[in-house]
Amino acid sequence: MRKRPQSHGLTHVGMKRSHNEDTIFFSDDLGLYLVADGMGGHAQGEVASALAVETITEWFSSPNQAPSPSFLKEALKHANHRIYQYAREKMESQMEEGTLMAGMGTTVVALQINHEAASIAHAGDSRAYRMRDSHLEVLTQDHSLVARAAAERNIPHIPVRTGFKNIITRALGIEPDVEVDIREETLQPGDLFLLCSDGLTNMVPEERIQEILNSGLQLQSVCRALVDEANLNGGRDNISCVLVRI
Protein backbone atom coordinates (compact mmCIF):
# COMPACT_ATOMS: atom_id res chain seq x y z
CA MET A 1 0.00 0.00 0.00
CA ARG A 2 1.33 3.43 -0.90
CA LYS A 3 2.13 5.60 2.10
CA ARG A 4 0.04 8.73 1.55
CA PRO A 5 1.80 12.05 2.22
CA GLN A 6 0.29 15.25 3.56
CA SER A 7 2.09 18.53 3.03
CA HIS A 8 2.13 22.26 3.53
CA GLY A 9 4.58 25.02 2.67
CA LEU A 10 5.26 28.67 3.38
CA THR A 11 7.65 31.29 2.02
CA HIS A 12 8.28 34.74 3.48
CA VAL A 13 10.39 37.71 2.43
CA GLY A 14 11.92 38.02 5.91
CA MET A 15 12.69 41.24 7.79
CA LYS A 16 15.58 42.69 5.77
CA ARG A 17 15.04 41.93 2.07
CA SER A 18 12.89 43.97 -0.30
CA HIS A 19 11.69 41.01 -2.37
CA ASN A 20 11.50 37.23 -2.13
CA GLU A 21 13.88 35.19 -4.33
CA ASP A 22 12.69 31.83 -2.94
CA THR A 23 10.18 29.61 -4.74
CA ILE A 24 8.43 26.58 -3.24
CA PHE A 25 6.22 23.81 -4.60
CA PHE A 26 4.34 20.97 -2.93
CA SER A 27 1.94 18.46 -4.50
CA ASP A 28 0.70 15.29 -2.81
CA ASP A 29 -0.78 14.17 -6.11
CA LEU A 30 2.61 14.26 -7.82
CA GLY A 31 4.46 13.26 -4.65
CA LEU A 32 6.86 16.13 -5.42
CA TYR A 33 8.15 18.85 -3.08
CA LEU A 34 10.64 21.63 -3.86
CA VAL A 35 12.43 24.56 -2.27
CA ALA A 36 14.59 26.81 -4.48
CA ASP A 37 16.61 29.77 -3.21
CA GLY A 38 17.54 32.11 -6.05
CA MET A 39 20.54 34.40 -6.33
CA GLY A 40 21.49 37.22 -8.63
CA GLY A 41 21.02 40.96 -8.91
CA HIS A 42 18.06 42.90 -10.31
CA ALA A 43 15.48 40.19 -9.45
CA GLN A 44 17.46 37.57 -11.38
CA GLY A 45 17.36 35.23 -8.36
CA GLU A 46 13.61 35.03 -8.22
CA VAL A 47 13.54 34.34 -11.96
CA ALA A 48 16.06 31.51 -11.54
CA SER A 49 14.23 29.85 -8.64
CA ALA A 50 10.86 30.13 -10.39
CA LEU A 51 12.34 28.72 -13.60
CA ALA A 52 13.84 25.79 -11.68
CA VAL A 53 10.52 24.90 -10.04
CA GLU A 54 8.60 25.36 -13.29
CA THR A 55 11.01 23.11 -15.22
CA ILE A 56 11.09 20.33 -12.61
CA THR A 57 7.30 20.25 -12.19
CA GLU A 58 6.82 20.17 -15.97
CA TRP A 59 9.29 17.28 -16.14
CA PHE A 60 7.21 15.34 -13.61
CA SER A 61 3.90 16.22 -15.23
CA SER A 62 4.90 14.85 -18.63
CA PRO A 63 3.13 11.62 -19.67
CA ASN A 64 4.70 8.16 -19.75
CA GLN A 65 7.35 9.02 -17.18
CA ALA A 66 8.12 6.57 -14.36
CA PRO A 67 9.28 8.46 -11.23
CA SER A 68 12.59 7.20 -9.87
CA PRO A 69 15.72 8.62 -8.19
CA SER A 70 17.47 8.90 -11.54
CA PHE A 71 14.40 10.65 -12.97
CA LEU A 72 14.50 13.22 -10.15
CA LYS A 73 18.21 13.80 -10.72
CA GLU A 74 17.68 14.29 -14.45
CA ALA A 75 14.89 16.78 -13.72
CA LEU A 76 17.31 18.95 -11.73
CA LYS A 77 19.97 18.68 -14.41
CA HIS A 78 17.43 19.67 -17.05
CA ALA A 79 16.46 22.69 -14.95
CA ASN A 80 20.14 23.61 -14.66
CA HIS A 81 20.53 23.57 -18.44
CA ARG A 82 17.40 25.68 -18.96
CA ILE A 83 18.48 28.34 -16.44
CA TYR A 84 22.01 28.42 -17.83
CA GLN A 85 20.75 28.94 -21.37
CA TYR A 86 18.29 31.60 -20.22
CA ALA A 87 21.06 33.47 -18.37
CA ARG A 88 23.36 33.35 -21.42
CA GLU A 89 20.63 34.73 -23.67
CA LYS A 90 19.90 37.52 -21.18
CA MET A 91 23.60 38.35 -20.88
CA GLU A 92 24.04 38.58 -24.66
CA SER A 93 21.01 40.84 -24.88
CA GLN A 94 22.24 43.07 -22.05
CA MET A 95 25.71 43.35 -23.60
CA GLU A 96 24.12 44.59 -26.83
CA GLU A 97 22.08 47.11 -24.86
CA GLY A 98 24.97 48.09 -22.56
CA THR A 99 23.00 47.13 -19.43
CA LEU A 100 24.91 44.10 -18.18
CA MET A 101 23.54 42.75 -14.88
CA ALA A 102 24.80 40.19 -12.41
CA GLY A 103 24.48 36.48 -13.17
CA MET A 104 21.73 34.26 -11.91
CA GLY A 105 21.35 30.86 -10.31
CA THR A 106 19.46 28.99 -7.64
CA THR A 107 19.89 26.30 -5.05
CA VAL A 108 17.28 23.56 -5.03
CA VAL A 109 16.31 20.73 -2.72
CA ALA A 110 13.76 18.23 -3.99
CA LEU A 111 11.82 15.41 -2.35
CA GLN A 112 9.96 12.74 -4.32
CA ILE A 113 7.64 10.29 -2.57
CA ASN A 114 7.17 7.10 -4.58
CA HIS A 115 5.30 4.24 -2.92
CA GLU A 116 7.57 3.01 -0.07
CA ALA A 117 10.57 5.25 -0.75
CA ALA A 118 11.64 8.87 -0.60
CA SER A 119 14.22 10.28 -3.01
CA ILE A 120 16.08 13.47 -2.07
CA ALA A 121 18.10 15.47 -4.59
CA HIS A 122 19.84 18.78 -4.08
CA ALA A 123 22.40 21.30 -5.27
CA GLY A 124 23.44 24.15 -2.99
CA ASP A 125 22.77 24.82 0.69
CA SER A 126 19.00 24.43 0.90
CA ARG A 127 18.44 21.42 3.14
CA ALA A 128 16.27 18.37 3.70
CA TYR A 129 15.62 17.03 7.20
CA ARG A 130 13.68 14.03 8.47
CA MET A 131 11.99 13.78 11.83
CA ARG A 132 11.61 10.16 12.89
CA ASP A 133 10.74 9.01 16.41
CA SER A 134 11.11 12.62 17.62
CA HIS A 135 14.71 12.77 16.34
CA LEU A 136 15.76 15.30 13.69
CA GLU A 137 18.31 14.19 11.06
CA VAL A 138 19.74 16.24 8.19
CA LEU A 139 19.63 14.30 4.92
CA THR A 140 21.69 16.67 2.76
CA GLN A 141 25.22 18.04 2.85
CA ASP A 142 25.57 21.76 2.15
CA HIS A 143 27.48 22.57 -1.03
CA SER A 144 29.31 25.54 0.47
CA LEU A 145 32.86 26.64 1.25
CA VAL A 146 32.16 26.32 4.97
CA ALA A 147 30.81 22.76 4.66
CA ARG A 148 33.74 21.76 2.43
CA ALA A 149 36.27 23.12 4.90
CA ALA A 150 34.54 21.36 7.80
CA ALA A 151 34.50 18.05 5.90
CA GLU A 152 38.20 18.36 5.05
CA ARG A 153 38.98 18.88 8.74
CA ASN A 154 36.51 16.16 9.84
CA ILE A 155 34.66 18.49 12.19
CA PRO A 156 30.91 19.32 12.39
CA HIS A 157 31.24 23.00 11.48
CA ILE A 158 33.65 25.92 11.30
CA PRO A 159 32.68 29.25 12.87
CA VAL A 160 33.14 31.94 10.21
CA ARG A 161 32.18 35.51 9.56
CA THR A 162 28.77 35.92 8.00
CA GLY A 163 30.28 37.22 4.74
CA PHE A 164 31.77 33.80 4.02
CA LYS A 165 28.88 31.76 5.34
CA ASN A 166 26.74 31.86 2.22
CA ILE A 167 29.39 31.18 -0.45
CA ILE A 168 28.08 28.07 -2.17
CA THR A 169 30.00 25.71 -4.43
CA ARG A 170 27.09 24.32 -6.44
CA ALA A 171 23.85 25.75 -7.80
CA LEU A 172 21.61 25.43 -10.82
CA GLY A 173 22.32 27.76 -13.73
CA ILE A 174 25.94 28.67 -13.00
CA GLU A 175 27.68 26.11 -15.23
CA PRO A 176 26.53 24.15 -18.32
CA ASP A 177 26.31 21.00 -16.17
CA VAL A 178 25.86 20.49 -12.45
CA GLU A 179 26.55 17.61 -10.09
CA VAL A 180 23.38 16.68 -8.22
CA ASP A 181 23.51 14.70 -4.98
CA ILE A 182 20.81 12.02 -4.71
CA ARG A 183 19.85 9.60 -1.97
CA GLU A 184 16.95 7.24 -1.33
CA GLU A 185 15.34 6.50 2.03
CA THR A 186 12.75 3.90 3.01
CA LEU A 187 9.58 5.48 4.38
CA GLN A 188 8.06 4.75 7.76
CA PRO A 189 4.61 5.89 8.92
CA GLY A 190 4.99 9.08 10.94
CA ASP A 191 8.08 10.32 9.08
CA LEU A 192 8.09 14.11 8.80
CA PHE A 193 10.29 15.73 6.15
CA LEU A 194 11.35 19.37 6.16
CA LEU A 195 12.74 21.12 3.10
CA CYS A 196 14.02 24.62 3.75
CA SER A 197 16.19 27.47 2.51
CA ASP A 198 19.14 28.79 4.50
CA GLY A 199 16.98 31.72 5.55
CA LEU A 200 15.57 29.31 8.12
CA THR A 201 18.66 27.33 9.10
CA ASN A 202 20.86 30.43 9.48
CA MET A 203 18.32 31.97 11.85
CA VAL A 204 17.00 29.02 13.86
CA PRO A 205 19.22 26.41 15.59
CA GLU A 206 18.49 22.78 14.76
CA GLU A 207 17.58 22.13 18.41
CA ARG A 208 14.82 24.72 18.16
CA ILE A 209 13.67 23.40 14.76
CA GLN A 210 13.33 19.97 16.35
CA GLU A 211 11.27 21.40 19.21
CA ILE A 212 8.88 23.11 16.78
CA LEU A 213 8.51 19.97 14.66
CA ASN A 214 7.77 17.98 17.81
CA SER A 215 5.10 20.45 18.95
CA GLY A 216 2.19 18.33 17.70
CA LEU A 217 0.72 21.23 15.73
CA GLN A 218 -0.89 20.93 12.32
CA LEU A 219 1.53 21.30 9.39
CA GLN A 220 0.23 24.75 8.51
CA SER A 221 0.85 25.96 12.07
CA VAL A 222 4.30 24.35 12.18
CA CYS A 223 5.30 26.17 8.98
CA ARG A 224 4.09 29.44 10.45
CA ALA A 225 5.96 28.80 13.72
CA LEU A 226 9.24 28.11 11.85
CA VAL A 227 8.94 31.30 9.78
CA ASP A 228 7.95 33.36 12.83
CA GLU A 229 10.95 32.03 14.77
CA ALA A 230 13.35 32.96 11.94
CA ASN A 231 11.89 36.47 11.77
CA LEU A 232 12.01 36.82 15.55
CA ASN A 233 15.72 36.04 15.39
CA GLY A 234 16.37 38.71 12.78
CA GLY A 235 14.94 37.38 9.50
CA ARG A 236 18.04 38.45 7.55
CA ASP A 237 17.07 36.48 4.44
CA ASN A 238 14.02 35.08 2.68
CA ILE A 239 12.58 32.12 4.62
CA SER A 240 11.00 29.06 3.03
CA CYS A 241 9.90 25.68 4.31
CA VAL A 242 7.91 22.72 3.01
CA LEU A 243 6.72 20.01 5.40
CA VAL A 244 5.71 16.51 4.27
CA ARG A 245 4.23 14.01 6.72
CA ILE A 246 3.80 10.32 5.89
C-alpha positions in Angstrom: 0.0 0.0 0.0 1.3 3.4 -0.9 2.1 5.6 2.1 0.0 8.7 1.5 1.8 12.0 2.2 0.3 15.2 3.6 2.1 18.5 3.0 2.1 22.3 3.5 4.6 25.0 2.7 5.3 28.7 3.4 7.7 31.3 2.0 8.3 34.7 3.5 10.4 37.7 2.4 11.9 38.0 5.9 12.7 41.2 7.8 15.6 42.7 5.8 15.0 41.9 2.1 12.9 44.0 -0.3 11.7 41.0 -2.4 11.5 37.2 -2.1 13.9 35.2 -4.3 12.7 31.8 -2.9 10.2 29.6 -4.7 8.4 26.6 -3.2 6.2 23.8 -4.6 4.3 21.0 -2.9 1.9 18.5 -4.5 0.7 15.3 -2.8 -0.8 14.2 -6.1 2.6 14.3 -7.8 4.5 13.3 -4.7 6.9 16.1 -5.4 8.2 18.8 -3.1 10.6 21.6 -3.9 12.4 24.6 -2.3 14.6 26.8 -4.5 16.6 29.8 -3.2 17.5 32.1 -6.1 20.5 34.4 -6.3 21.5 37.2 -8.6 21.0 41.0 -8.9 18.1 42.9 -10.3 15.5 40.2 -9.4 17.5 37.6 -11.4 17.4 35.2 -8.4 13.6 35.0 -8.2 13.5 34.3 -12.0 16.1 31.5 -11.5 14.2 29.9 -8.6 10.9 30.1 -10.4 12.3 28.7 -13.6 13.8 25.8 -11.7 10.5 24.9 -10.0 8.6 25.4 -13.3 11.0 23.1 -15.2 11.1 20.3 -12.6 7.3 20.2 -12.2 6.8 20.2 -16.0 9.3 17.3 -16.1 7.2 15.3 -13.6 3.9 16.2 -15.2 4.9 14.9 -18.6 3.1 11.6 -19.7 4.7 8.2 -19.7 7.4 9.0 -17.2 8.1 6.6 -14.4 9.3 8.5 -11.2 12.6 7.2 -9.9 15.7 8.6 -8.2 17.5 8.9 -11.5 14.4 10.6 -13.0 14.5 13.2 -10.2 18.2 13.8 -10.7 17.7 14.3 -14.4 14.9 16.8 -13.7 17.3 19.0 -11.7 20.0 18.7 -14.4 17.4 19.7 -17.1 16.5 22.7 -14.9 20.1 23.6 -14.7 20.5 23.6 -18.4 17.4 25.7 -19.0 18.5 28.3 -16.4 22.0 28.4 -17.8 20.7 28.9 -21.4 18.3 31.6 -20.2 21.1 33.5 -18.4 23.4 33.3 -21.4 20.6 34.7 -23.7 19.9 37.5 -21.2 23.6 38.4 -20.9 24.0 38.6 -24.7 21.0 40.8 -24.9 22.2 43.1 -22.1 25.7 43.4 -23.6 24.1 44.6 -26.8 22.1 47.1 -24.9 25.0 48.1 -22.6 23.0 47.1 -19.4 24.9 44.1 -18.2 23.5 42.7 -14.9 24.8 40.2 -12.4 24.5 36.5 -13.2 21.7 34.3 -11.9 21.4 30.9 -10.3 19.5 29.0 -7.6 19.9 26.3 -5.1 17.3 23.6 -5.0 16.3 20.7 -2.7 13.8 18.2 -4.0 11.8 15.4 -2.4 10.0 12.7 -4.3 7.6 10.3 -2.6 7.2 7.1 -4.6 5.3 4.2 -2.9 7.6 3.0 -0.1 10.6 5.3 -0.8 11.6 8.9 -0.6 14.2 10.3 -3.0 16.1 13.5 -2.1 18.1 15.5 -4.6 19.8 18.8 -4.1 22.4 21.3 -5.3 23.4 24.2 -3.0 22.8 24.8 0.7 19.0 24.4 0.9 18.4 21.4 3.1 16.3 18.4 3.7 15.6 17.0 7.2 13.7 14.0 8.5 12.0 13.8 11.8 11.6 10.2 12.9 10.7 9.0 16.4 11.1 12.6 17.6 14.7 12.8 16.3 15.8 15.3 13.7 18.3 14.2 11.1 19.7 16.2 8.2 19.6 14.3 4.9 21.7 16.7 2.8 25.2 18.0 2.8 25.6 21.8 2.1 27.5 22.6 -1.0 29.3 25.5 0.5 32.9 26.6 1.3 32.2 26.3 5.0 30.8 22.8 4.7 33.7 21.8 2.4 36.3 23.1 4.9 34.5 21.4 7.8 34.5 18.1 5.9 38.2 18.4 5.1 39.0 18.9 8.7 36.5 16.2 9.8 34.7 18.5 12.2 30.9 19.3 12.4 31.2 23.0 11.5 33.6 25.9 11.3 32.7 29.3 12.9 33.1 31.9 10.2 32.2 35.5 9.6 28.8 35.9 8.0 30.3 37.2 4.7 31.8 33.8 4.0 28.9 31.8 5.3 26.7 31.9 2.2 29.4 31.2 -0.4 28.1 28.1 -2.2 30.0 25.7 -4.4 27.1 24.3 -6.4 23.9 25.8 -7.8 21.6 25.4 -10.8 22.3 27.8 -13.7 25.9 28.7 -13.0 27.7 26.1 -15.2 26.5 24.1 -18.3 26.3 21.0 -16.2 25.9 20.5 -12.4 26.6 17.6 -10.1 23.4 16.7 -8.2 23.5 14.7 -5.0 20.8 12.0 -4.7 19.8 9.6 -2.0 16.9 7.2 -1.3 15.3 6.5 2.0 12.7 3.9 3.0 9.6 5.5 4.4 8.1 4.8 7.8 4.6 5.9 8.9 5.0 9.1 10.9 8.1 10.3 9.1 8.1 14.1 8.8 10.3 15.7 6.1 11.4 19.4 6.2 12.7 21.1 3.1 14.0 24.6 3.7 16.2 27.5 2.5 19.1 28.8 4.5 17.0 31.7 5.5 15.6 29.3 8.1 18.7 27.3 9.1 20.9 30.4 9.5 18.3 32.0 11.8 17.0 29.0 13.9 19.2 26.4 15.6 18.5 22.8 14.8 17.6 22.1 18.4 14.8 24.7 18.2 13.7 23.4 14.8 13.3 20.0 16.3 11.3 21.4 19.2 8.9 23.1 16.8 8.5 20.0 14.7 7.8 18.0 17.8 5.1 20.5 18.9 2.2 18.3 17.7 0.7 21.2 15.7 -0.9 20.9 12.3 1.5 21.3 9.4 0.2 24.8 8.5 0.8 26.0 12.1 4.3 24.4 12.2 5.3 26.2 9.0 4.1 29.4 10.4 6.0 28.8 13.7 9.2 28.1 11.8 8.9 31.3 9.8 8.0 33.4 12.8 11.0 32.0 14.8 13.4 33.0 11.9 11.9 36.5 11.8 12.0 36.8 15.5 15.7 36.0 15.4 16.4 38.7 12.8 14.9 37.4 9.5 18.0 38.5 7.5 17.1 36.5 4.4 14.0 35.1 2.7 12.6 32.1 4.6 11.0 29.1 3.0 9.9 25.7 4.3 7.9 22.7 3.0 6.7 20.0 5.4 5.7 16.5 4.3 4.2 14.0 6.7 3.8 10.3 5.9 
